[in-house]
Amino acid sequence: MKMRTSSGLLVVLMICCLSRAQKLSNDDSLFLPAPNVARQEEIQRPKTEDKEGEHDLTVQSDIWDELRNLRDMVVEQKVELRHLTTRVTAAESLVEALQRENTAMEARMTTAESLTRELQTENDAKDTELAIAQQNINNLQERLTTSERYIEQLKKDQEGQMASVQELQHINSVSKVAFSASLLASGEGNTGSKDFVQLIFRNVFTNVGNHYNVNTGYFTAPVRGAYYFRCTGHIAHSDESMKIRLVKNGHPIVFAADRDTTSSADAEDNASNGVVLHMEVGDVVSLQISGFVWDDHYHRTTFSGFLLFLL
């Protein structure tokens, strides 16, 4: 802008100078007198022309000074213009480089956006797969929980069945109840008393379940059920009668008896009886004798019993 202003001012000054010079030339040609007249006028007005000439020289000098100043200013403006041109060229090169870089960045950005969209699509697909997998896991977890509960119930059922099996095994083992024994383990002779006393059968034939006590003569019921008991007594060589009774929990139930055997016509005899009893667990049964009962190696006096069935 400064350079344009200076150039315009220089042009204006040059036009002014040319116009003034043209005017002076026209004035000189218009008012040029005849030689004699001119000489006369020169003689008449010498001082006036001298003053005007000096003024014109002064004005021309000022104009030339201004022109020189304008020339110097123009030179400076040219130098400055070259610098500005160089800077503008560099700036344009930089702009072009920046534009190229911007184009490259836009291309990279477009590629990145495309990659981002692809990744987003892939991520959405992964999210969908993850949601499906999570749903499957939840379903499996529910099935696992149901299976665990079912297994837990099966374990409880199995434990109950095992308890039932054990109980049945126990019942089966204790339900196999039977015993049979004779009075004397060895030798022969009479055993008894005038009052009722406990008979202990020492010679055991069978004692399934070991519920007959060979030391006390008591049978103890291991389970609740119906039991059959039988007793047989042999009397010989005795002047006392034989009375045998079966006792349950201290209470007489059935009897077997015979008279004395002192008569030669009736030197020995047998008496027996049997009964089915309802027994609870822990009930006891035994035989008692009043009088005398005989036993020998033929095992004539016996006590037997067994479980018929459970109740």
Secondary structure in CASP SS format (residue, H / E / C, confidence):
PFRMAT SS
TARGET T0000
AUTHOR 0000-0000-0000
METHOD secondary structure of the structure
MODEL  1
M C 1.00
K H 1.00
M H 1.00
R H 1.00
T H 1.00
S H 1.00
S H 1.00
G H 1.00
L H 1.00
L H 1.00
V H 1.00
V H 1.00
L H 1.00
M H 1.00
I H 1.00
C H 1.00
C H 1.00
L H 1.00
S H 1.00
R H 1.00
A H 1.00
Q H 1.00
K H 1.00
L H 1.00
S H 1.00
N H 1.00
D H 1.00
D H 1.00
S H 1.00
L H 1.00
F C 1.00
L C 1.00
P C 1.00
A C 1.00
P H 1.00
N H 1.00
V H 1.00
A H 1.00
R H 1.00
Q H 1.00
E H 1.00
E H 1.00
I H 1.00
Q H 1.00
R C 1.00
P H 1.00
K H 1.00
T H 1.00
E H 1.00
D H 1.00
K H 1.00
E H 1.00
G H 1.00
E H 1.00
H H 1.00
D H 1.00
L H 1.00
T H 1.00
V H 1.00
Q H 1.00
S H 1.00
D H 1.00
I H 1.00
W H 1.00
D H 1.00
E H 1.00
L H 1.00
R H 1.00
N H 1.00
L H 1.00
R H 1.00
D H 1.00
M H 1.00
V H 1.00
V H 1.00
E H 1.00
Q H 1.00
K H 1.00
V H 1.00
E H 1.00
L H 1.00
R H 1.00
H H 1.00
L H 1.00
T H 1.00
T H 1.00
R H 1.00
V H 1.00
T H 1.00
A H 1.00
A H 1.00
E H 1.00
S H 1.00
L H 1.00
V H 1.00
E H 1.00
A H 1.00
L H 1.00
Q H 1.00
R H 1.00
E H 1.00
N H 1.00
T H 1.00
A H 1.00
M H 1.00
E H 1.00
A H 1.00
R H 1.00
M H 1.00
T H 1.00
T H 1.00
A H 1.00
E H 1.00
S H 1.00
L H 1.00
T H 1.00
R H 1.00
E H 1.00
L H 1.00
Q H 1.00
T H 1.00
E H 1.00
N H 1.00
D H 1.00
A H 1.00
K H 1.00
D H 1.00
T H 1.00
E H 1.00
L H 1.00
A H 1.00
I H 1.00
A H 1.00
Q H 1.00
Q H 1.00
N H 1.00
I H 1.00
N H 1.00
N H 1.00
L H 1.00
Q H 1.00
E H 1.00
R H 1.00
L H 1.00
T H 1.00
T H 1.00
S H 1.00
E H 1.00
R H 1.00
Y H 1.00
I H 1.00
E H 1.00
Q H 1.00
L H 1.00
K H 1.00
K H 1.00
D H 1.00
Q H 1.00
E H 1.00
G H 1.00
Q H 1.00
M H 1.00
A H 1.00
S H 1.00
V H 1.00
Q H 1.00
E H 1.00
L H 1.00
Q H 1.00
H H 1.00
I H 1.00
N H 1.00
S H 1.00
V H 1.00
S H 1.00
K C 1.00
V C 1.00
A E 1.00
F E 1.00
S E 1.00
A E 1.00
S E 1.00
L C 1.00
L C 1.00
A C 1.00
S C 1.00
G C 1.00
E C 1.00
G E 1.00
N E 1.00
T E 1.00
G E 1.00
S E 1.00
K E 1.00
D E 1.00
F E 1.00
V E 1.00
Q E 1.00
L C 1.00
I C 1.00
F C 1.00
R C 1.00
N E 1.00
V E 1.00
F E 1.00
T E 1.00
N E 1.00
V E 1.00
G C 1.00
N C 1.00
H C 1.00
Y E 1.00
N C 1.00
V C 1.00
N C 1.00
T C 1.00
G C 1.00
Y C 1.00
F E 1.00
T E 1.00
A C 1.00
P C 1.00
V C 1.00
R C 1.00
G E 1.00
A E 1.00
Y E 1.00
Y E 1.00
F E 1.00
R E 1.00
C E 1.00
T E 1.00
G E 1.00
H E 1.00
I E 1.00
A E 1.00
H C 1.00
S C 1.00
D C 1.00
E C 1.00
S C 1.00
M E 1.00
K E 1.00
I E 1.00
R E 1.00
L E 1.00
V E 1.00
K E 1.00
N C 1.00
G C 1.00
H E 1.00
P E 1.00
I E 1.00
V E 1.00
F E 1.00
A E 1.00
A E 1.00
D E 1.00
R C 1.00
D C 1.00
T C 1.00
T C 1.00
S C 1.00
S H 1.00
A H 1.00
D H 1.00
A C 1.00
E E 1.00
D E 1.00
N E 1.00
A E 1.00
S E 1.00
N E 1.00
G E 1.00
V E 1.00
V E 1.00
L E 1.00
H E 1.00
M E 1.00
E C 1.00
V C 1.00
G C 1.00
D C 1.00
V E 1.00
V E 1.00
S E 1.00
L E 1.00
Q E 1.00
I E 1.00
S E 1.00
G E 1.00
F E 1.00
V E 1.00
W E 1.00
D E 1.00
D C 1.00
H C 1.00
Y C 1.00
H C 1.00
R C 1.00
T C 1.00
T E 1.00
F E 1.00
S E 1.00
G E 1.00
F E 1.00
L E 1.00
L E 1.00
F E 1.00
L E 1.00
L C 1.00
END
